[in-house]
Amino acid sequence: MDVHIPRDLEEKVRVDTVAREKEYAQELQREGRWLHLWRIVGQYSNISIFDVESADELHELLWGLPLFPYMDITIMPLTRHGSAIT
Ligand SMILES: O=C(O)C[C@H]1C=CC(=O)O1
């Protein structure tokens, strides 16, 4: 996820949206649906791993992100590697 918040977005709206994003992201982590959340060093971007049942579920989850209107998201579906031991 690459975040591009417009520079002219009202400060109050930006602060509120980022706070709601954090709350939403932490709730999904507590639910076990957002397994990993890593910052890409030096960028307002993250690498995330979700555990969802379907593309529809992921779609709904991503649309619910308060920062969604300001994000470019690339999706890479993963499946378990046959040689993985964990
Ligand atoms: O900061 C980001 O990378 C965007 C987003 C993802 C989780 C969160 O709290 O904010």
PDB file of the backbone (N, CA, C, O) and the ligand in Angstrom, with CONECT records:
HET    LIG  A 101      10
ATOM      1  N   MET A   1       0.851  -1.171   0.000  1.00  0.00           N
ATOM      2  CA  MET A   1       0.000   0.000   0.000  1.00  0.00           C
ATOM      3  C   MET A   1       0.889   1.223   0.000  1.00  0.00           C
ATOM      4  O   MET A   1       1.758   1.376   0.858  1.00  0.00           O
ATOM      5  N   ASP A   2       0.663   2.093  -0.973  1.00  0.00           N
ATOM      6  CA  ASP A   2       1.363   3.379  -1.020  1.00  0.00           C
ATOM      7  C   ASP A   2       0.349   4.457  -0.678  1.00  0.00           C
ATOM      8  O   ASP A   2      -0.720   4.536  -1.284  1.00  0.00           O
ATOM      9  N   VAL A   3       0.693   5.283   0.297  1.00  0.00           N
ATOM     10  CA  VAL A   3      -0.236   6.310   0.764  1.00  0.00           C
ATOM     11  C   VAL A   3       0.160   7.666   0.178  1.00  0.00           C
ATOM     12  O   VAL A   3       1.318   8.081   0.244  1.00  0.00           O
ATOM     13  N   HIS A   4      -0.843   8.346  -0.400  1.00  0.00           N
ATOM     14  CA  HIS A   4      -0.616   9.673  -0.996  1.00  0.00           C
ATOM     15  C   HIS A   4      -1.698  10.616  -0.486  1.00  0.00           C
ATOM     16  O   HIS A   4      -2.692  10.865  -1.168  1.00  0.00           O
ATOM     17  N   ILE A   5      -1.494  11.130   0.706  1.00  0.00           N
ATOM     18  CA  ILE A   5      -2.475  12.076   1.245  1.00  0.00           C
ATOM     19  C   ILE A   5      -2.210  13.434   0.598  1.00  0.00           C
ATOM     20  O   ILE A   5      -1.082  13.924   0.633  1.00  0.00           O
ATOM     21  N   PRO A   6      -3.245  14.050   0.004  1.00  0.00           N
ATOM     22  CA  PRO A   6      -3.018  15.342  -0.667  1.00  0.00           C
ATOM     23  C   PRO A   6      -2.487  16.385   0.320  1.00  0.00           C
ATOM     24  O   PRO A   6      -2.950  16.468   1.458  1.00  0.00           O
ATOM     25  N   ARG A   7      -1.526  17.165  -0.123  1.00  0.00           N
ATOM     26  CA  ARG A   7      -0.912  18.171   0.747  1.00  0.00           C
ATOM     27  C   ARG A   7      -1.921  19.202   1.224  1.00  0.00           C
ATOM     28  O   ARG A   7      -1.761  19.790   2.294  1.00  0.00           O
ATOM     29  N   ASP A   8      -2.968  19.420   0.420  1.00  0.00           N
ATOM     30  CA  ASP A   8      -3.941  20.455   0.795  1.00  0.00           C
ATOM     31  C   ASP A   8      -5.122  19.901   1.606  1.00  0.00           C
ATOM     32  O   ASP A   8      -6.096  20.612   1.853  1.00  0.00           O
ATOM     33  N   LEU A   9      -5.030  18.631   2.017  1.00  0.00           N
ATOM     34  CA  LEU A   9      -6.105  18.086   2.849  1.00  0.00           C
ATOM     35  C   LEU A   9      -6.077  18.799   4.203  1.00  0.00           C
ATOM     36  O   LEU A   9      -5.019  18.979   4.806  1.00  0.00           O
ATOM     37  N   GLU A  10      -7.256  19.199   4.662  1.00  0.00           N
ATOM     38  CA  GLU A  10      -7.356  19.918   5.931  1.00  0.00           C
ATOM     39  C   GLU A  10      -6.671  19.102   7.046  1.00  0.00           C
ATOM     40  O   GLU A  10      -6.869  17.892   7.159  1.00  0.00           O
ATOM     41  N   GLU A  11      -5.879  19.785   7.849  1.00  0.00           N
ATOM     42  CA  GLU A  11      -5.093  19.129   8.912  1.00  0.00           C
ATOM     43  C   GLU A  11      -5.964  18.264   9.835  1.00  0.00           C
ATOM     44  O   GLU A  11      -5.608  17.136  10.176  1.00  0.00           O
ATOM     45  N   LYS A  12      -7.128  18.834  10.232  1.00  0.00           N
ATOM     46  CA  LYS A  12      -8.027  18.120  11.143  1.00  0.00           C
ATOM     47  C   LYS A  12      -8.521  16.807  10.503  1.00  0.00           C
ATOM     48  O   LYS A  12      -8.610  15.774  11.167  1.00  0.00           O
ATOM     49  N   VAL A  13      -8.835  16.871   9.219  1.00  0.00           N
ATOM     50  CA  VAL A  13      -9.321  15.683   8.490  1.00  0.00           C
ATOM     51  C   VAL A  13      -8.192  14.647   8.390  1.00  0.00           C
ATOM     52  O   VAL A  13      -8.416  13.449   8.568  1.00  0.00           O
ATOM     53  N   ARG A  14      -6.975  15.132   8.100  1.00  0.00           N
ATOM     54  CA  ARG A  14      -5.829  14.217   7.979  1.00  0.00           C
ATOM     55  C   ARG A  14      -5.580  13.486   9.313  1.00  0.00           C
ATOM     56  O   ARG A  14      -5.435  12.264   9.347  1.00  0.00           O
ATOM     57  N   VAL A  15      -5.535  14.252  10.395  1.00  0.00           N
ATOM     58  CA  VAL A  15      -5.250  13.659  11.708  1.00  0.00           C
ATOM     59  C   VAL A  15      -6.343  12.658  12.088  1.00  0.00           C
ATOM     60  O   VAL A  15      -6.045  11.575  12.591  1.00  0.00           O
ATOM     61  N   ASP A  16      -7.608  13.019  11.849  1.00  0.00           N
ATOM     62  CA  ASP A  16      -8.724  12.137  12.179  1.00  0.00           C
ATOM     63  C   ASP A  16      -8.683  10.861  11.335  1.00  0.00           C
ATOM     64  O   ASP A  16      -8.910   9.766  11.849  1.00  0.00           O
ATOM     65  N   THR A  17      -8.395  11.004  10.048  1.00  0.00           N
ATOM     66  CA  THR A  17      -8.381   9.846   9.145  1.00  0.00           C
ATOM     67  C   THR A  17      -7.256   8.886   9.527  1.00  0.00           C
ATOM     68  O   THR A  17      -7.453   7.671   9.544  1.00  0.00           O
ATOM     69  N   VAL A  18      -6.082   9.428   9.834  1.00  0.00           N
ATOM     70  CA  VAL A  18      -4.945   8.575  10.215  1.00  0.00           C
ATOM     71  C   VAL A  18      -5.234   7.863  11.540  1.00  0.00           C
ATOM     72  O   VAL A  18      -4.868   6.700  11.714  1.00  0.00           O
ATOM     73  N   ALA A  19      -5.888   8.558  12.468  1.00  0.00           N
ATOM     74  CA  ALA A  19      -6.237   7.933  13.758  1.00  0.00           C
ATOM     75  C   ALA A  19      -7.247   6.802  13.551  1.00  0.00           C
ATOM     76  O   ALA A  19      -7.123   5.739  14.159  1.00  0.00           O
ATOM     77  N   ARG A  20      -8.253   7.033  12.688  1.00  0.00           N
ATOM     78  CA  ARG A  20      -9.251   5.979  12.418  1.00  0.00           C
ATOM     79  C   ARG A  20      -8.616   4.801  11.691  1.00  0.00           C
ATOM     80  O   ARG A  20      -8.984   3.648  11.913  1.00  0.00           O
ATOM     81  N   GLU A  21      -7.653   5.108  10.816  1.00  0.00           N
ATOM     82  CA  GLU A  21      -6.931   4.048  10.098  1.00  0.00           C
ATOM     83  C   GLU A  21      -6.195   3.144  11.104  1.00  0.00           C
ATOM     84  O   GLU A  21      -6.241   1.918  11.006  1.00  0.00           O
ATOM     85  N   LYS A  22      -5.521   3.776  12.064  1.00  0.00           N
ATOM     86  CA  LYS A  22      -4.767   3.004  13.063  1.00  0.00           C
ATOM     87  C   LYS A  22      -5.705   2.109  13.865  1.00  0.00           C
ATOM     88  O   LYS A  22      -5.406   0.939  14.102  1.00  0.00           O
ATOM     89  N   GLU A  23      -6.841   2.664  14.281  1.00  0.00           N
ATOM     90  CA  GLU A  23      -7.824   1.904  15.059  1.00  0.00           C
ATOM     91  C   GLU A  23      -8.329   0.692  14.261  1.00  0.00           C
ATOM     92  O   GLU A  23      -8.396  -0.426  14.772  1.00  0.00           O
ATOM     93  N   TYR A  24      -8.679   0.948  13.002  1.00  0.00           N
ATOM     94  CA  TYR A  24      -9.199  -0.110  12.112  1.00  0.00           C
ATOM     95  C   TYR A  24      -8.131  -1.185  11.889  1.00  0.00           C
ATOM     96  O   TYR A  24      -8.420  -2.380  11.959  1.00  0.00           O
ATOM     97  N   ALA A  25      -6.892  -0.752  11.619  1.00  0.00           N
ATOM     98  CA  ALA A  25      -5.804  -1.698  11.351  1.00  0.00           C
ATOM     99  C   ALA A  25      -5.527  -2.557  12.593  1.00  0.00           C
ATOM    100  O   ALA A  25      -5.289  -3.759  12.484  1.00  0.00           O
ATOM    101  N   GLN A  26      -5.562  -1.931  13.758  1.00  0.00           N
ATOM    102  CA  GLN A  26      -5.260  -2.697  14.973  1.00  0.00           C
ATOM    103  C   GLN A  26      -6.393  -3.667  15.312  1.00  0.00           C
ATOM    104  O   GLN A  26      -6.138  -4.757  15.824  1.00  0.00           O
ATOM    105  N   GLU A  27      -7.628  -3.286  15.033  1.00  0.00           N
ATOM    106  CA  GLU A  27      -8.755  -4.191  15.260  1.00  0.00           C
ATOM    107  C   GLU A  27      -8.646  -5.422  14.350  1.00  0.00           C
ATOM    108  O   GLU A  27      -8.872  -6.548  14.792  1.00  0.00           O
ATOM    109  N   LEU A  28      -8.299  -5.198  13.075  1.00  0.00           N
ATOM    110  CA  LEU A  28      -8.152  -6.324  12.141  1.00  0.00           C
ATOM    111  C   LEU A  28      -6.988  -7.231  12.552  1.00  0.00           C
ATOM    112  O   LEU A  28      -7.043  -8.444  12.354  1.00  0.00           O
ATOM    113  N   GLN A  29      -5.933  -6.635  13.125  1.00  0.00           N
ATOM    114  CA  GLN A  29      -4.816  -7.454  13.626  1.00  0.00           C
ATOM    115  C   GLN A  29      -5.280  -8.286  14.812  1.00  0.00           C
ATOM    116  O   GLN A  29      -4.957  -9.470  14.910  1.00  0.00           O
ATOM    117  N   ARG A  30      -6.041  -7.663  15.718  1.00  0.00           N
ATOM    118  CA  ARG A  30      -6.554  -8.423  16.875  1.00  0.00           C
ATOM    119  C   ARG A  30      -7.459  -9.572  16.419  1.00  0.00           C
ATOM    120  O   ARG A  30      -7.471 -10.641  17.029  1.00  0.00           O
ATOM    121  N   GLU A  31      -8.216  -9.341  15.342  1.00  0.00           N
ATOM    122  CA  GLU A  31      -9.108 -10.393  14.805  1.00  0.00           C
ATOM    123  C   GLU A  31      -8.328 -11.504  14.093  1.00  0.00           C
ATOM    124  O   GLU A  31      -8.875 -12.573  13.820  1.00  0.00           O
ATOM    125  N   GLY A  32      -7.038 -11.248  13.790  1.00  0.00           N
ATOM    126  CA  GLY A  32      -6.217 -12.237  13.102  1.00  0.00           C
ATOM    127  C   GLY A  32      -6.368 -12.200  11.587  1.00  0.00           C
ATOM    128  O   GLY A  32      -5.915 -13.112  10.895  1.00  0.00           O
ATOM    129  N   ARG A  33      -7.001 -11.151  11.068  1.00  0.00           N
ATOM    130  CA  ARG A  33      -7.153 -11.060   9.604  1.00  0.00           C
ATOM    131  C   ARG A  33      -6.014 -10.272   8.956  1.00  0.00           C
ATOM    132  O   ARG A  33      -5.730 -10.439   7.770  1.00  0.00           O
ATOM    133  N   TRP A  34      -5.358  -9.403   9.755  1.00  0.00           N
ATOM    134  CA  TRP A  34      -4.208  -8.623   9.256  1.00  0.00           C
ATOM    135  C   TRP A  34      -2.983  -9.182   9.976  1.00  0.00           C
ATOM    136  O   TRP A  34      -2.654  -8.765  11.086  1.00  0.00           O
ATOM    137  N   LEU A  35      -2.306 -10.145   9.316  1.00  0.00           N
ATOM    138  CA  LEU A  35      -1.255 -10.912   9.988  1.00  0.00           C
ATOM    139  C   LEU A  35       0.054 -10.161  10.150  1.00  0.00           C
ATOM    140  O   LEU A  35       0.713 -10.263  11.186  1.00  0.00           O
ATOM    141  N   HIS A  36       0.429  -9.407   9.125  1.00  0.00           N
ATOM    142  CA  HIS A  36       1.701  -8.672   9.168  1.00  0.00           C
ATOM    143  C   HIS A  36       1.488  -7.267   8.620  1.00  0.00           C
ATOM    144  O   HIS A  36       0.744  -7.052   7.664  1.00  0.00           O
ATOM    145  N   LEU A  37       2.168  -6.319   9.261  1.00  0.00           N
ATOM    146  CA  LEU A  37       2.123  -4.923   8.809  1.00  0.00           C
ATOM    147  C   LEU A  37       3.523  -4.358   8.977  1.00  0.00           C
ATOM    148  O   LEU A  37       3.983  -4.115  10.092  1.00  0.00           O
ATOM    149  N   TRP A  38       4.188  -4.154   7.853  1.00  0.00           N
ATOM    150  CA  TRP A  38       5.574  -3.684   7.858  1.00  0.00           C
ATOM    151  C   TRP A  38       5.687  -2.362   7.111  1.00  0.00           C
ATOM    152  O   TRP A  38       5.105  -2.192   6.039  1.00  0.00           O
ATOM    153  N   ARG A  39       6.431  -1.441   7.677  1.00  0.00           N
ATOM    154  CA  ARG A  39       6.731  -0.186   7.000  1.00  0.00           C
ATOM    155  C   ARG A  39       7.872  -0.407   6.018  1.00  0.00           C
ATOM    156  O   ARG A  39       8.859  -1.059   6.359  1.00  0.00           O
ATOM    157  N   ILE A  40       7.757   0.122   4.811  1.00  0.00           N
ATOM    158  CA  ILE A  40       8.885   0.136   3.877  1.00  0.00           C
ATOM    159  C   ILE A  40       9.739   1.344   4.267  1.00  0.00           C
ATOM    160  O   ILE A  40       9.260   2.478   4.275  1.00  0.00           O
ATOM    161  N   VAL A  41      10.991   1.089   4.585  1.00  0.00           N
ATOM    162  CA  VAL A  41      11.857   2.137   5.142  1.00  0.00           C
ATOM    163  C   VAL A  41      11.964   3.320   4.172  1.00  0.00           C
ATOM    164  O   VAL A  41      12.244   3.158   2.984  1.00  0.00           O
ATOM    165  N   GLY A  42      11.731   4.503   4.720  1.00  0.00           N
ATOM    166  CA  GLY A  42      11.885   5.725   3.942  1.00  0.00           C
ATOM    167  C   GLY A  42      10.705   6.063   3.051  1.00  0.00           C
ATOM    168  O   GLY A  42      10.776   7.011   2.269  1.00  0.00           O
ATOM    169  N   GLN A  43       9.615   5.304   3.154  1.00  0.00           N
ATOM    170  CA  GLN A  43       8.447   5.572   2.298  1.00  0.00           C
ATOM    171  C   GLN A  43       7.169   5.564   3.133  1.00  0.00           C
ATOM    172  O   GLN A  43       7.102   4.908   4.173  1.00  0.00           O
ATOM    173  N   TYR A  44       6.155   6.297   2.672  1.00  0.00           N
ATOM    174  CA  TYR A  44       4.838   6.212   3.315  1.00  0.00           C
ATOM    175  C   TYR A  44       4.098   5.065   2.634  1.00  0.00           C
ATOM    176  O   TYR A  44       3.087   5.248   1.956  1.00  0.00           O
ATOM    177  N   SER A  45       4.651   3.879   2.851  1.00  0.00           N
ATOM    178  CA  SER A  45       4.147   2.658   2.210  1.00  0.00           C
ATOM    179  C   SER A  45       4.303   1.508   3.199  1.00  0.00           C
ATOM    180  O   SER A  45       5.136   1.547   4.104  1.00  0.00           O
ATOM    181  N   ASN A  46       3.487   0.497   3.000  1.00  0.00           N
ATOM    182  CA  ASN A  46       3.638  -0.681   3.841  1.00  0.00           C
ATOM    183  C   ASN A  46       3.497  -1.938   3.018  1.00  0.00           C
ATOM    184  O   ASN A  46       2.950  -1.932   1.915  1.00  0.00           O
ATOM    185  N   ILE A  47       4.007  -3.021   3.584  1.00  0.00           N
ATOM    186  CA  ILE A  47       3.765  -4.369   3.058  1.00  0.00           C
ATOM    187  C   ILE A  47       2.913  -5.064   4.109  1.00  0.00           C
ATOM    188  O   ILE A  47       3.287  -5.118   5.281  1.00  0.00           O
ATOM    189  N   SER A  48       1.795  -5.586   3.701  1.00  0.00           N
ATOM    190  CA  SER A  48       0.877  -6.230   4.629  1.00  0.00           C
ATOM    191  C   SER A  48       0.544  -7.633   4.153  1.00  0.00           C
ATOM    192  O   SER A  48       0.499  -7.911   2.954  1.00  0.00           O
ATOM    193  N   ILE A  49       0.313  -8.501   5.113  1.00  0.00           N
ATOM    194  CA  ILE A  49      -0.178  -9.843   4.786  1.00  0.00           C
ATOM    195  C   ILE A  49      -1.505 -10.050   5.501  1.00  0.00           C
ATOM    196  O   ILE A  49      -1.603  -9.917   6.721  1.00  0.00           O
ATOM    197  N   PHE A  50      -2.516 -10.376   4.716  1.00  0.00           N
ATOM    198  CA  PHE A  50      -3.858 -10.603   5.245  1.00  0.00           C
ATOM    199  C   PHE A  50      -4.199 -12.084   5.159  1.00  0.00           C
ATOM    200  O   PHE A  50      -3.745 -12.790   4.259  1.00  0.00           O
ATOM    201  N   ASP A  51      -4.995 -12.533   6.098  1.00  0.00           N
ATOM    202  CA  ASP A  51      -5.510 -13.900   6.053  1.00  0.00           C
ATOM    203  C   ASP A  51      -7.021 -13.791   5.886  1.00  0.00           C
ATOM    204  O   ASP A  51      -7.752 -13.522   6.840  1.00  0.00           O
ATOM    205  N   VAL A  52      -7.468 -14.005   4.655  1.00  0.00           N
ATOM    206  CA  VAL A  52      -8.892 -13.856   4.346  1.00  0.00           C
ATOM    207  C   VAL A  52      -9.384 -15.092   3.596  1.00  0.00           C
ATOM    208  O   VAL A  52      -8.597 -15.851   3.032  1.00  0.00           O
ATOM    209  N   GLU A  53     -10.689 -15.273   3.604  1.00  0.00           N
ATOM    210  CA  GLU A  53     -11.287 -16.445   2.971  1.00  0.00           C
ATOM    211  C   GLU A  53     -11.493 -16.261   1.472  1.00  0.00           C
ATOM    212  O   GLU A  53     -11.575 -17.235   0.723  1.00  0.00           O
ATOM    213  N   SER A  54     -11.577 -15.003   1.041  1.00  0.00           N
ATOM    214  CA  SER A  54     -11.960 -14.779  -0.358  1.00  0.00           C
ATOM    215  C   SER A  54     -11.501 -13.401  -0.828  1.00  0.00           C
ATOM    216  O   SER A  54     -11.152 -12.527  -0.035  1.00  0.00           O
ATOM    217  N   ALA A  55     -11.518 -13.246  -2.144  1.00  0.00           N
ATOM    218  CA  ALA A  55     -11.219 -11.939  -2.736  1.00  0.00           C
ATOM    219  C   ALA A  55     -12.262 -10.912  -2.294  1.00  0.00           C
ATOM    220  O   ALA A  55     -11.944  -9.745  -2.070  1.00  0.00           O
ATOM    221  N   ASP A  56     -13.514 -11.365  -2.174  1.00  0.00           N
ATOM    222  CA  ASP A  56     -14.580 -10.451  -1.727  1.00  0.00           C
ATOM    223  C   ASP A  56     -14.293  -9.918  -0.333  1.00  0.00           C
ATOM    224  O   ASP A  56     -14.465  -8.730  -0.061  1.00  0.00           O
ATOM    225  N   GLU A  57     -13.852 -10.816   0.550  1.00  0.00           N
ATOM    226  CA  GLU A  57     -13.558 -10.379   1.924  1.00  0.00           C
ATOM    227  C   GLU A  57     -12.427  -9.358   1.926  1.00  0.00           C
ATOM    228  O   GLU A  57     -12.487  -8.352   2.633  1.00  0.00           O
ATOM    229  N   LEU A  58     -11.382  -9.630   1.117  1.00  0.00           N
ATOM    230  CA  LEU A  58     -10.258  -8.682   1.060  1.00  0.00           C
ATOM    231  C   LEU A  58     -10.718  -7.344   0.486  1.00  0.00           C
ATOM    232  O   LEU A  58     -10.324  -6.276   0.956  1.00  0.00           O
ATOM    233  N   HIS A  59     -11.549  -7.430  -0.526  1.00  0.00           N
ATOM    234  CA  HIS A  59     -12.063  -6.198  -1.146  1.00  0.00           C
ATOM    235  C   HIS A  59     -12.807  -5.337  -0.113  1.00  0.00           C
ATOM    236  O   HIS A  59     -12.572  -4.134  -0.002  1.00  0.00           O
ATOM    237  N   GLU A  60     -13.694  -5.972   0.626  1.00  0.00           N
ATOM    238  CA  GLU A  60     -14.465  -5.236   1.645  1.00  0.00           C
ATOM    239  C   GLU A  60     -13.549  -4.651   2.704  1.00  0.00           C
ATOM    240  O   GLU A  60     -13.708  -3.506   3.126  1.00  0.00           O
ATOM    241  N   LEU A  61     -12.574  -5.474   3.129  1.00  0.00           N
ATOM    242  CA  LEU A  61     -11.629  -5.031   4.161  1.00  0.00           C
ATOM    243  C   LEU A  61     -10.862  -3.786   3.684  1.00  0.00           C
ATOM    244  O   LEU A  61     -10.723  -2.807   4.417  1.00  0.00           O
ATOM    245  N   LEU A  62     -10.370  -3.852   2.440  1.00  0.00           N
ATOM    246  CA  LEU A  62      -9.566  -2.734   1.919  1.00  0.00           C
ATOM    247  C   LEU A  62     -10.418  -1.488   1.704  1.00  0.00           C
ATOM    248  O   LEU A  62      -9.965  -0.375   1.971  1.00  0.00           O
ATOM    249  N   TRP A  63     -11.645  -1.663   1.226  1.00  0.00           N
ATOM    250  CA  TRP A  63     -12.536  -0.519   1.023  1.00  0.00           C
ATOM    251  C   TRP A  63     -12.867   0.158   2.341  1.00  0.00           C
ATOM    252  O   TRP A  63     -13.205   1.341   2.382  1.00  0.00           O
ATOM    253  N   GLY A  64     -12.763  -0.621   3.430  1.00  0.00           N
ATOM    254  CA  GLY A  64     -13.058  -0.052   4.739  1.00  0.00           C
ATOM    255  C   GLY A  64     -11.928   0.771   5.325  1.00  0.00           C
ATOM    256  O   GLY A  64     -12.119   1.452   6.333  1.00  0.00           O
ATOM    257  N   LEU A  65     -10.758   0.721   4.713  1.00  0.00           N
ATOM    258  CA  LEU A  65      -9.624   1.502   5.231  1.00  0.00           C
ATOM    259  C   LEU A  65      -9.941   2.992   5.119  1.00  0.00           C
ATOM    260  O   LEU A  65     -10.241   3.477   4.029  1.00  0.00           O
ATOM    261  N   PRO A  66      -9.877   3.724   6.237  1.00  0.00           N
ATOM    262  CA  PRO A  66     -10.139   5.157   6.155  1.00  0.00           C
ATOM    263  C   PRO A  66      -9.203   5.880   5.163  1.00  0.00           C
ATOM    264  O   PRO A  66      -9.586   6.888   4.568  1.00  0.00           O
ATOM    265  N   LEU A  67      -7.982   5.361   4.993  1.00  0.00           N
ATOM    266  CA  LEU A  67      -7.043   5.989   4.045  1.00  0.00           C
ATOM    267  C   LEU A  67      -7.210   5.462   2.619  1.00  0.00           C
ATOM    268  O   LEU A  67      -6.488   5.878   1.712  1.00  0.00           O
ATOM    269  N   PHE A  68      -8.162   4.547   2.424  1.00  0.00           N
ATOM    270  CA  PHE A  68      -8.312   3.922   1.096  1.00  0.00           C
ATOM    271  C   PHE A  68      -8.374   4.931  -0.061  1.00  0.00           C
ATOM    272  O   PHE A  68      -7.756   4.697  -1.100  1.00  0.00           O
ATOM    273  N   PRO A  69      -9.105   6.051   0.092  1.00  0.00           N
ATOM    274  CA  PRO A  69      -9.171   6.999  -1.030  1.00  0.00           C
ATOM    275  C   PRO A  69      -7.820   7.593  -1.415  1.00  0.00           C
ATOM    276  O   PRO A  69      -7.661   8.148  -2.502  1.00  0.00           O
ATOM    277  N   TYR A  70      -6.848   7.469  -0.507  1.00  0.00           N
ATOM    278  CA  TYR A  70      -5.534   8.076  -0.762  1.00  0.00           C
ATOM    279  C   TYR A  70      -4.457   7.026  -1.002  1.00  0.00           C
ATOM    280  O   TYR A  70      -3.265   7.319  -0.910  1.00  0.00           O
ATOM    281  N   MET A  71      -4.877   5.804  -1.308  1.00  0.00           N
ATOM    282  CA  MET A  71      -3.900   4.715  -1.451  1.00  0.00           C
ATOM    283  C   MET A  71      -3.863   4.144  -2.858  1.00  0.00           C
ATOM    284  O   MET A  71      -4.870   4.086  -3.563  1.00  0.00           O
ATOM    285  N   ASP A  72      -2.666   3.728  -3.236  1.00  0.00           N
ATOM    286  CA  ASP A  72      -2.508   2.825  -4.382  1.00  0.00           C
ATOM    287  C   ASP A  72      -2.152   1.476  -3.768  1.00  0.00           C
ATOM    288  O   ASP A  72      -1.197   1.363  -2.999  1.00  0.00           O
ATOM    289  N   ILE A  73      -2.930   0.458  -4.117  1.00  0.00           N
ATOM    290  CA  ILE A  73      -2.728  -0.863  -3.510  1.00  0.00           C
ATOM    291  C   ILE A  73      -2.446  -1.891  -4.596  1.00  0.00           C
ATOM    292  O   ILE A  73      -3.176  -1.996  -5.582  1.00  0.00           O
ATOM    293  N   THR A  74      -1.383  -2.639  -4.396  1.00  0.00           N
ATOM    294  CA  THR A  74      -1.081  -3.766  -5.286  1.00  0.00           C
ATOM    295  C   THR A  74      -1.338  -5.049  -4.508  1.00  0.00           C
ATOM    296  O   THR A  74      -0.838  -5.232  -3.398  1.00  0.00           O
ATOM    297  N   ILE A  75      -2.127  -5.933  -5.112  1.00  0.00           N
ATOM    298  CA  ILE A  75      -2.477  -7.198  -4.459  1.00  0.00           C
ATOM    299  C   ILE A  75      -1.679  -8.345  -5.086  1.00  0.00           C
ATOM    300  O   ILE A  75      -1.634  -8.491  -6.307  1.00  0.00           O
ATOM    301  N   MET A  76      -1.059  -9.144  -4.240  1.00  0.00           N
ATOM    302  CA  MET A  76      -0.375 -10.349  -4.711  1.00  0.00           C
ATOM    303  C   MET A  76      -0.913 -11.535  -3.921  1.00  0.00           C
ATOM    304  O   MET A  76      -0.525 -11.725  -2.768  1.00  0.00           O
ATOM    305  N   PRO A  77      -1.802 -12.342  -4.514  1.00  0.00           N
ATOM    306  CA  PRO A  77      -2.330 -13.509  -3.793  1.00  0.00           C
ATOM    307  C   PRO A  77      -1.198 -14.502  -3.500  1.00  0.00           C
ATOM    308  O   PRO A  77      -0.372 -14.786  -4.367  1.00  0.00           O
ATOM    309  N   LEU A  78      -1.172 -15.017  -2.283  1.00  0.00           N
ATOM    310  CA  LEU A  78      -0.136 -15.977  -1.878  1.00  0.00           C
ATOM    311  C   LEU A  78      -0.787 -17.297  -1.497  1.00  0.00           C
ATOM    312  O   LEU A  78      -1.926 -17.341  -1.032  1.00  0.00           O
ATOM    313  N   THR A  79      -0.045 -18.357  -1.704  1.00  0.00           N
ATOM    314  CA  THR A  79      -0.468 -19.643  -1.182  1.00  0.00           C
ATOM    315  C   THR A  79       0.745 -20.307  -0.545  1.00  0.00           C
ATOM    316  O   THR A  79       1.882 -19.911  -0.800  1.00  0.00           O
ATOM    317  N   ARG A  80       0.507 -21.292   0.263  1.00  0.00           N
ATOM    318  CA  ARG A  80       1.587 -21.940   0.993  1.00  0.00           C
ATOM    319  C   ARG A  80       2.559 -22.598   0.024  1.00  0.00           C
ATOM    320  O   ARG A  80       2.146 -23.252  -0.934  1.00  0.00           O
ATOM    321  N   HIS A  81       3.863 -22.420   0.280  1.00  0.00           N
ATOM    322  CA  HIS A  81       4.905 -23.041  -0.543  1.00  0.00           C
ATOM    323  C   HIS A  81       5.048 -24.507  -0.119  1.00  0.00           C
ATOM    324  O   HIS A  81       5.047 -24.824   1.071  1.00  0.00           O
ATOM    325  N   GLY A  82       5.171 -25.392  -1.111  1.00  0.00           N
ATOM    326  CA  GLY A  82       5.254 -26.826  -0.826  1.00  0.00           C
ATOM    327  C   GLY A  82       6.465 -27.224   0.008  1.00  0.00           C
ATOM    328  O   GLY A  82       6.453 -28.282   0.637  1.00  0.00           O
ATOM    329  N   SER A  83       7.519 -26.393   0.027  1.00  0.00           N
ATOM    330  CA  SER A  83       8.740 -26.702   0.785  1.00  0.00           C
ATOM    331  C   SER A  83       8.769 -26.018   2.146  1.00  0.00           C
ATOM    332  O   SER A  83       9.716 -26.198   2.911  1.00  0.00           O
ATOM    333  N   ALA A  84       7.740 -25.238   2.451  1.00  0.00           N
ATOM    334  CA  ALA A  84       7.726 -24.517   3.727  1.00  0.00           C
ATOM    335  C   ALA A  84       7.574 -25.510   4.872  1.00  0.00           C
ATOM    336  O   ALA A  84       6.809 -26.471   4.780  1.00  0.00           O
ATOM    337  N   ILE A  85       8.318 -25.264   5.961  1.00  0.00           N
ATOM    338  CA  ILE A  85       8.214 -26.182   7.120  1.00  0.00           C
ATOM    339  C   ILE A  85       7.433 -25.566   8.274  1.00  0.00           C
ATOM    340  O   ILE A  85       7.162 -26.244   9.265  1.00  0.00           O
ATOM    341  N   THR A  86       7.067 -24.295   8.161  1.00  0.00           N
ATOM    342  CA  THR A  86       6.242 -23.691   9.217  1.00  0.00           C
ATOM    343  C   THR A  86       4.958 -23.154   8.602  1.00  0.00           C
ATOM    344  O   THR A  86       4.116 -22.604   9.311  1.00  0.00           O
TER     345      THR A  86
HETATM  346  O1  LIG A 101       0.594   3.850   7.499  1.00  0.00           O
HETATM  347  C1  LIG A 101       0.295   3.149   6.505  1.00  0.00           C
HETATM  348  O2  LIG A 101       1.111   2.488   5.890  1.00  0.00           O
HETATM  349  C2  LIG A 101      -1.145   3.100   6.032  1.00  0.00           C
HETATM  350  C3  LIG A 101      -2.035   2.356   6.925  1.00  0.00           C
HETATM  351  C4  LIG A 101      -1.824   0.959   7.186  1.00  0.00           C
HETATM  352  C5  LIG A 101      -2.022   0.729   8.480  1.00  0.00           C
HETATM  353  C6  LIG A 101      -2.183   1.946   9.138  1.00  0.00           C
HETATM  354  O3  LIG A 101      -2.368   2.150  10.338  1.00  0.00           O
HETATM  355  O4  LIG A 101      -2.095   2.940   8.241  1.00  0.00           O
CONECT  346  347
CONECT  347  346  348  349
CONECT  348  347
CONECT  349  347  350
CONECT  350  349  351  355
CONECT  351  350  352
CONECT  352  351  353
CONECT  353  352  354  355
CONECT  354  353
CONECT  355  350  353
END
